[in-house]
Each structure stands twice: as structure tokens, then as C-alpha cells.
């Protein structure tokens, strides 16, 4: 397979172990996996050194998500590159589902459906039933930063991820926006399903007082970059909310699921 997988990691060793284990169970051995250790201090480096069939890039400090993703792009030469959070569990045939959808739709950037939050179900059984119902469901024009597959020619046209976004937040939103403006096809598909524990790295970073301003600074930079005035932001938010509401209602009514599901306060919610 002409595919590489790029996984940034900053501490959270427990989740990295789970992610890599699910990767080994669901991905052919000829798919190259690159893990970027962004200056972890919790034993991640030692654990990765003992793993086989992965390429490790070690940074002396946390250079941020955009920089790590760029390191992964430069370290690979495959047609497809998949960017994956380290707090992910993968279901059987998730990769095949992404590739099938991309071929059918001619998509350049593709994300799977996902369930987020507490892992309190059997992903093998759940995903089998989920994909059976949702395989024809798609949200065109959008992708999800937790897991997305990109054709290399997208980077050739619009460049790499913008490293002006410090630590994390908005680098994926910016990349997807640039891709849409350049005319590339984005989509999220029910052909593929994964579990996302839920921003464990970002939540840990937010607890660090020294790192707390980065989200606000990234938001400000993003708005200035695209000249998003208050009125433009209002119109965009309104359009996005209306579209998301339509997707949520129609998917739930027709199929009993939505492409984004989250376990919140003891029950499954649909987005």
C-alpha cells in the first residue's frame, strides 16, 4: 500500500500504547508508521524505542502539532499520508473504508466517522453494525483533525501545515480551509469508523499555566490571516451550525447514527 501514517505524541503514554496496538491489528505491515515524539517526559521515548516496524522522530521539546505533522510529511514519500491522534482506537477495515471512499468520490482529504469519549463498548462489533448502516453516508466539504488522509499532491499545491499555530489548535482548520479554497475535495465518510478518547493531549496542555495563551493566540492569528471580521464570523458560524444541524437530524432519522457521536454525561449524543 502506498500509504504512510503520521502520529504526533506528547506524553500520554497509556493512550499511545493503545493506539499503536490497534494500529498493528488493523494495518498491513507494509504501511509505514512515523511517530513524532514531541519532547515527552513520561517514558514515551523508552517505549517507542522498543517498538518494531515504526520510524521514530524525537524532538527535544514540544514543537507543536503543525511542526510534527510537517516532519512526518517530509519523512515520507507515499501517495497518501494519514494523520492520526495518539488517543485513537481503530476498528477493523477502517483503512480500507477510507481508501474505498476516496476512490469512489475522487476525494483528496478524507476522515472517518468516530465516536468520542469513554471507551465502554466493543469497537469490533459496534463498527461492523455502524458501517453496515452508515457506509453510504457522507459529509462533503469537511474533515476531522483527529484523523484525516491526504493525497500528497495537496501539499505540493498549498504547502505544509502553518507552524505559526503554536502547540496545537487551528492548524487543521487552517489546512482544510486552504485546501477547499484551492478546489480540493474533502469528505467525512461512514465507510470507516474509529474511537477517539477526546483531546487528551490538548486537555493536559491546557492545565499547564505557561501554555494556556496558545489557543487564544492561535484563534486571533487565524482570524487575521483570513480577515474574518465579526460579521463574517457570524455568517460562517450560522452556516456551519445550520449545515451540522441538517446532517445530524437527517442521519439520525434515516440511519439511527450520525457520523460524529460522543459519550457525554452517561449517554450517547449525536452531532
N, C-alpha and C positions, 0 to 999 in steps of 0.2 A: 504493500500500500504506500502511495506517495504522500504520506501524512506525517507530521510531527506534532507532538503535544508539549505545550509550554506551561509550567506550573510555578508561579512565584510562591515562596514560603517565607514568612517572618514569624518565628516561634510557632506556637500551636501544634507541637509535635504530634499530639494524640490524633488530631484531625488529618495531618499529613500522612500518618501511617494508614488510617482508614482509606484515604483517597488512593494512595498508591496500591494498596491491596485490592481495591475494587478495580483499579486500572489493570492490574495483572490478570484478573479474572475475565475481563471483557474486551481486551485489545490484543490483536495479534502481536507476536514477538518482534516482527519486522517494523512495527511502528515505533519511531524514536521518541523517547520521552526526555525532555530537558527540564530539570528542576533548578530554579534560581533561588539560592539561599541568601536572603536579604539581611545578612548580619544577625542571624538567630543566635540566642544565648541559652537555649533550653535543651540542648542535646540534639537538635535537628541535624547539625553538621555531622556528628558522630553516627547518627542513624543512617543518613544518606550515604555515608562512606561505606557502609556495609551492604547497601542495596546493589543488586546486579541489573544490568540492562537499562541503566539510566545515565544520562550525562548531567554532571553537576557543575553549576557555575556558582562560585562562592564570592559574595561581596563582603567587604569589611564592615559595612553599615547598611542601614535600610535606605536604599536609593529610591524607593517608591515603586509603585506598581507599573507606571508607564516605562520607567527605565528598565525594569526587569523584563517586561514584555519585549522591549526593543532588543535586549540582549538575546532573548530567545529567538527572535526573528533573524538576527544576524548569525546565530549559531546553527541555523538550519537552512536547507535549500530545497525543501519539498514544495509541491504544488499547493497543498493545503496545510495550514497551521491552526491548531486548536488551542485556545487559551482557556485554562481551567483553574478555578479557585482551588485552594488546597482543603476546603471544607465541603467536599463533594463526595457523594457515593453514586457510582454509575450502575445502571441496570444492564442486563443482557441486551445486546443488539443496539445499544444507544448510538454507537458509531455508524453502524450500517444504516440506521434510520436517518441520520444527518446526511450521509452521502447520497442516499436514495432521493431525499427531498431536494438536495442541491442539484442533482442531475435532472430531476423532473421539472423544476421551476427555473433552472438556469441561474440559481442564486449565487451571490458572491460572498455573502456573510450569513451564516445560519446558526441559530440557537435551538436547543431542545426545550421541551416543556419541563416544568420542575415543580416539586413540592418542597416547601421550606419549613424549617422549624425542627421540633423534636422528631427523632427517628424512632417511631413507635409502630412500625408496620414492616411487612416483608416486601422488600422492593422488587424481588423477582416475580412474586405473584401479582403484586399491585401493578407493576409496569406492564405485565402481559395483558391484563384486562384493560388497563388505561389505553395502551397503544391500539388495542383492538377497536376501542370506541373512537379514539381521537386521531387516528392516522391520517384522516383527510382534513383535519382542522389546521388552519394556518392563520397567522397574523403577519401580513406582509408589511414591509417598511420598518420593522423593529427587530432588534436583537437584544440579548441579555448579557450584561458584563460578566456574570458568574461563569458562563461557558459559551463560547462562540467560535465558530470555524470560519477561517478567512482564506480566500484564494490569494496566492502570493501577488498576483498582478494588481491587487488593490493597493498594496504598499508601493508598488512601482509607480502607480499613478498619483496617490495622495500623500505619500510619505509615511513615516513611522508614527508611533504614538507621541503626543506632545508632552515632553518631560517638564514643561512649565507647571504642570499639575503636580504639586508636591505630595509625597507619601501615597495618597490614594483619594479617589472621588473625582468624578467628572472626566477622567481621561478616556473612559469608554464612551460616555455620552458624546464627547467631542469627536472621537474617531467615527462613531456611527453617523454623526451629523455630516462630517466631511465626506463620508462615503456616499450618503444619499445625495448631497449636492453635486457629487461627481457622476451621478447616474447609475451607481451600482445597486444591485438588487439585494435587499435584506429580508429575512423572514425568520419567524419562530414557528416550529412545527411540532405537531403531536405525534410524529413518526418516531420521536426519540424522547426518552424520559430519564431524568436524574433527580437525586435528592440533594438539597442544599441546606446545610445546618443553619446558615444565616449570618454572614458577615462577621465571623468570629475574630478575624484579624483586625478589621476596622473597628469593631467594638472595643477590642483590647487597646488599640492605639488611642481611641477617644478618651480612655481613662487616664492616659498619661498627660499631665498638665502641659508639659513642654510642647506636645504635638497638637494640642487642641485647636490652634488657629487655622490649621491647614484646610479644613473643609470650607470655612468661610472665605479664605483667600482664594481657593480654587473656584468657588462659585462666582466670586467677583471677577476673576480673570476670565472665566467662561463667558459671562455676560458682556464684558468689554470686548472680547475677541469677536463676537458676533453682533455687537451693537444692539443688544437686547434691551430696549427701553422698557419702562414699566408697562406701557400699553402693549408692546409686542409680547412681553412675558405673559400678560393676562390672556391675550388671544391664543398663545401657544398652549397654556395650561388648560384653557377652556376646550380647545380642540382635542388635546390629549385625553382629558377626562371623559369627554363625550364618546370618543372612539373606544376607550377602555371599558366604559360602561356598556356599550353596544356589544363588544366582544364578550364580556362577562355574562351578560344576560342571555345572549343567543347561544353561546357554547353550553352554558349550564342547562338551558331549556332543552336543547337538541340532543346533548350527549351525556349529561349528568356530571360532567367535569368541566374545568377550564384549563387553559394552558399554563396558568400560574395559580398554584394552590398553596396555602400557608396554614400551619397548625398554630393557632393563637388562642390563648385562654381556654384550653381544653377542648377546642373543636376545630374542625377544618373549615377554613374560609376561602372564598373564591375571588380571584382578581383578574 
